[in-house]
Amino acid sequence: MKILCISLGCDKNLVDSEKMLGLLKHDGFSFTDDETEADIIIINTCCFIGDAKEESVNTILEMAEYKKSGSCKALIVTGCMAQRYKEEVTTEIPEVDAVIGTSTYDEISHVLKEVLSGKEHIQCFHDLSVLPTVEEERIITTGGCYGFLKIAEGCDKRCTYCIIPYLRGPYRSVPMEELVREAEQMAEKGIKELILVAQETTLYGVDLYGKKSLPELLKRLCRISGIQWIRIQYCYPEEITDELIDTIRQEEKICHYLDIPIQHASDRILKRMNRRTNKKELREQIRKLREQIPDIALRTTLISGFPGETQAEHEELMDFVEEMRFSRLGVFAYSAEEDTPAAEFPDQIPEEVKEERRDEIMELQQDIAFSACEEQIGTVLDVLIEGKVADENVYVGRTYMDAPNVDGLIFVDSSAELMSGDFVRVKVTGALEYDLIGEVYDESSK
């Protein structure tokens, strides 16, 4: 029987999908990317913000049509929306045969067999403190030479705007031995760039080992043959230690890149968000990172239009973005999520104001990003090749400054044939708004 798996939302959710695929392959199922051929459709959903929730609902409804009139015999919904709205999904979309929570995706084969045996409207959920365990190898679906390594599940921070602790449970680190084994398997499959993800990577190990153990994990991962780049995402700025900075600086395989979502720069708004830092501390942490690792690329994420945000506080955030000149930056218009404290705040901002403020920040960042790209002209960088432009001798790749799917690209002119997964030295010759242009660097021409 053929399975179609649709993974929505973040890269952490994608890892769960890949682990489910590994379990299903082990149990003899095959796969398709064509919904018209699928006997079984699995949708791993997201509902982090309103737009993600809408996408998940629309996808479920679209796939439900194949249950009515196509070859689909089983429709299963997993992930965050299943966790949050299990009753609504079951009762309002009768075509759904089973819903599986975020801590029970390892039960996918068992649930699927029950559905195929004729059982209806199955709900499979465990306590959110449980960490799913999957011994079978994942099926990597990124289609390239990078893969995500999820090092922890859940979060204890309880930011007032965030639904994640309610959907994913408390912070639980994956044992280091399991992560090293998983990374070794990924390397054997040709993965050259390992991207560490979690709701928060910087607290890795606190629950298991009694201390922040990300530096130790990084050192062990750096020893794996075949892995050439290691990238760290989702670092809370206040949890970045000197030991972590030293490890990034000293280990050659670790990209000089950090994703540090700060959300805002107004002390009052940060406090209302229940963030554990303030503008002075953010400025100091960024200064330290750039002082210790001068070529570091810093990505951040912001929220515009948080309840009670004044025009002056929005301008304060704009000034901070101008001052800090982040290498990469994304902005979400605040989304009021039910059951979160911020959704009950009385001073909600009109949707059009939230979106206007978001657009203003992104326009500012566009100018900053273009200037940063222009500053790279003339430099020589290592580039990971990921594809080719059709009918041209131009290849597409990424530098250490760019994470896949969220950051920029570099377009490389080369008369010699390059392959996906190659690392090449490239001289930057031009700049676009967010991307670079370059040519393969001839070492003999120095």
N, C-alpha and C positions, 0 to 999 in steps of 0.2 A: 504494500500500500504506500502511496506517495503522500508525503507531508509537505505543506507550505508553511513556513514559519515567518511571520511578519514581526519585526522587532522595532518598536517605536521608542522615542525618547532618547535618553542619554547613553553614553558608552558603557556605563555601569550596568544598565539594563541589557545592553548587547552581550555582555559577558554571560549573564544569566541565560540568554537565548542560546548562545554557543554551547553552554554546558548542557542545556536540554537537548540540543541536537546531538551532542556526543552520547548521551544516554540512549536516545532513540536509535541512533546508528548501531549501538551495541546490541540493541534488542531486535535488529534486523529490518528496520524501516528504511525506506529510501526517500529522496527529497526532490522537490520541484520548485521552480520559481514562477510557475504558471498556475494561477488560481483556477483556470478551467480544467486543469488536469488533476488537481489535488483531491485526494480522498479524505484528507484530514487537514484542517486549517487551524493553526495555533497563532494567536495574536498576543504578543507580550506588550502590555499597554503602559502608558505614562499618564499621569494627571497632576504633574508638578505645578503647572499654572493653567489658566483657563484655555489658552490656545492648544496646549498639549491634550487637555481633557477633550476638547472638541474634536481634535484629530483622532483620538482613540475611539470615541463614540462613532464617528463617521466611518472609520475603518471596520469596526465591528458590524455596523449596519450593512456596509457594502459587501462584506464577506458572508453575511447571513443570507444574502440573495442566492449564493451558490449552494447553500444548504437547502434552499427551497427548490431550485430549478436545475442545479448543476450536479456534478458527480460527488460533491462533498457529503460525507457520511458523518463527520464529527467536527464540531466547532468548539474550540477551547479558548478561553480567555484567561491570561495569566498577568502577573505584574501589579503595578501600583493601582490601576483602576479596579482590578479584580479585588485587591485587598481592601480598598476604600468603599467600593460600591457593590459588594457581592450580592446583596439582596436585590438591588435595583437591576443589575445586569441579568440576574436569573429570572426575575419576574417580568421585566419590561422587554426583554429580547429572548423570546422562548426558543429561538433557533440555537442559542448557546447551550451546549450539553454539559459543560463543566467550567467552574471558575477555580483558579488555583492562586493562593496567596504568595507574597514575596518570600516567605520563609519556607515554602513547600514546593518550589519548582523542581526539586529532586524527586518528587513523586509523579512526574509527568508520565512515565511509562505505565505505572500502575493505574493512574486515572484514565489514561487513554484505553487501556485494555478493558476497564470497566465500562467505559462508554461504548466500545465496540461490542461488548457482550449484551448491550441493551439497556443499561442503567441510564437514568435521565437526571438532569439538573444536579450534578454532583458538585459539592463544595468541599474543597480540600485546604484546610488552614491549620497552622500550628501557632503556638505562642511565638511572638516576634523576637523573643530572646534566643530562639533556636537559630543556629547557623547551618544552612544546608550543606551537605557534604556530597561531592561528586568525585568518584575515583576515576571514572572513564575520561579519556582525553576529549577535550573540547574540539569542536569543528570551527576553525577560524574562518570568519566570513568577511573579513575586511577586504579581501581580494588583492592585497598587496603584501608588502614586506614589513608591515607594522601590526602590532596586536596589543590589546589592553589587558593588563594584569590587575584585577580587582583585589586589593590587599586588605580591605575591611568592609564591613556592612554596617549600616545604621549610623545614628548620630545622637549625641547627648547635649548638643549646644542649645537647642530649643530657641532659635531665633523666632521672633514673634510673627514673622511673615511666612514661615516655612512649615510645610505639612510633612516633610520627610520623616521625622521621628515617629509620627503616627502610622506611617506606611511601611517603614523599614526597621523600626525598633531601635534599641540601644546600640551603642558602638561596640562592635565585635571584630577583633582582628583575626585574620586568617593565620594559622600557625606558619612560622617561617619555613619550615621544612616542606610544607605543602606548596607554598609559593615558589620556592626554588625548583621543586620538581616540575611544577606547571610551566615555569619559565624555560626549563631545560627542554621540555616537550615542544614548546613553541619554537625554540631555536632549531630543533631538529626538523621542524616543518618549514624552515626558511625565514622565520621572523628575525629581522635584523634590528628593528626598533621596538623597544618595550616601553609601553606608556602606563605608568602607575596611576591608578584611579581609586577613589573611595569617596564617600561623602566628605571625608577629611583625611588626607594622607599623613599629615604631620603628627597625629596622635597615635600612629601605628604602634602597636605593641604595649601600650600602657595597661590595657586590661589583662594581657597574657603574661607579660614579663615585668610589670611594675615600673616601667620607664618607657620613654619615647625611644623606639627601636628602629626607626626608619633608616638612620645612618648605617646600622649594622646590616639591615636587609639589603640596602643599596650595595654595600661592599660585597656581599655574597652574590648578588645578581651580576655584578661587574665581572666576576670570575667565570661566568658561563661563556663558553666558546660559541661564537656565531653571533651573539648579541653585540652590536656595535654602538647603538645609541640607547640611552635610558632617559626617559622624559618624566617629569613629576608634575602632576596636576592636582588641583584642589587643596592648596596649602593655606590654612588659616594664618594670617600674618603674625598674630600674637604667639603662635606656637612654633615658629621657626627658630631653631636654636643655633648657637654658634657651632655646635658639632655638626649640624646638618649643613650649614654654610661651608664649613671646612671640607666635608665629604664631597660636596658638589664641586668645590674648587680643585680638590686633589685627585679625584677619580676621572680619568680621561674619557670614559664612556658616558658619563652623565652630562647631558646637554645643559649648557648654561642658559637655562630657561626655567622660569617658575610661574605657575598660575596661582595668583593670590587674590581671590575675590574679596574686595574690601566693602562693597555695597554702597558706601556713602563716605562723605568727609565731614559732615556736620556732627559735632559731638552730641547735640541734642537728638538728632535723628538716629545716630548710631546707638544711643542709649535706649531709645524707643524700640529699636530693632532687637534689643538684647544682645548686641554685639559686645565682645570683650575687649574693645580697643577704642582709641580716640585718634583725632587727627594728628596730634603731636607724635604719638607712638607710631602711627602709620608712616609719617614722614621720616622718623628715625630709622624704622626698619628698612624702608626703601633705600635710604642713604647708606646704611650699613651693607646691604646686599650689593649695591653698585660700587661701593668702596672696596669690598672684599673680592668681588667678581666683576671687573670693569665692563666686560662684554655681555653681561647677563641681559636676556630679553625677559621683560616682565609683562605678563598678561593679567588683566583684572576684569571683574564684572561689577556692574553698578545697577542700582534700582532707582528709577525715576518716579516721582510722584508718590512716594510713600506717604501714608496718612499723616496729615499735619505739616508736610513739607511746605515751607513758605517760598516765595519767589527769591527772597534773599538767601535762603539755604540752598536752593537750586543753583544760584549764581556762585555761592561758596563752593559747591561741588564742581562747577565749571572751572573756577579759578584753580582748584586743586588738580584737576585733569591737565590744565594748561601748565601748571608748575611741574607736575611729576612726569609728564610726557611718557606715558606708558607705551611700550612697544606695540602691544595689542590690547584691545579693549572692546567689551560688549556691554550693551545696556538693555535691561528689561523694563518695560513699563510695569509698575506695581500691579500685581494680580491678587485681589482679595480672595483668599482661599478659606472656605468654611471650616470651622473648628480651630482656626488659628487665632491667637489673641488680636493680631493687627486687623483682622477682618471686622472686629467688634469696635475698633476705635471710632469715635464719633466724627472725626474730621477727615473723611475720605475725600480724595481729590477727583475732580471730574475726569472722565476718560480722555477727553480731547486735550486737557492740560498735561496729563501724564505722557501722552504720546508726543505732544509738542516738545516737552522737556527732554524726552528720550532723543528725539530727532536733533535737537540743538546740540546735545552732547556728542552724538555720532558725527555731526558735521564738523565739530571742533576736532574730534579724533581723526577724522579723515585728513585734515590738513596736517596734523601731527604725524600720522602714519606716512603720508607722502614725503614729508621732509625727512623722516627717518629712512625711507627707502632711497631717497636721493643721496643721503650721507653714505650709503653703502657702495655707491658707484666707485669703481677702482679697486675695491677690496676683493680678496680671493677667499672663497668659502667652500667648505665641503657640502656637497649636495647629494641627497638620496633621490635617485631617479625613480619615478613612479609610473611614467607612461610617455606616450609620444603624440604629438599633434599630427593628425591625419594628413598625408601627402606633403609633409614638410620635414626638413631635417632639424626639427625642433622638438626637444624633449621637455617633459614637465617633471619638476622635482620640488623638494623642500629643503630648506636650510635648518640648522639647529634652532632657529628663531620661530619656526612654524610648526604647530601641531596640526595633524590632519583634520580636515573638515571645518575647522574654526579659524585658522590663520591663513596667511598668504601662500603663494607659490613662486617658483622661479622658473622662467622659460629659458631653456638652454639650447643654444645653437651648436650643433656638432655634426661634422662631416662623417665622423666615425659612428658606427652603430653602437648604441647603448642599450642596456637591458634593464628592465624593472628590477630594483634591488641593488643596482650598481651604486657605489659611492664614487663621485668624481669631483675633482677640484675645478671650480668655476670662477671666472673673473666676472664681476658684475659690471655690465656696460650701460644699463638703463634702468629706469624706475617707472612704475605705474602707480595707481592710487594705493594699492595694498601689495602689489606683486613686484618682482624684480625680473630683469632680463639679463642674460649673461651668455658667455661662451666658454667652452672647455679651455682650461688654462694649460698652456704649454710650458711645462717646467723648464724646458731648455731655453726658453726665451727670456728668462730672468737675467 
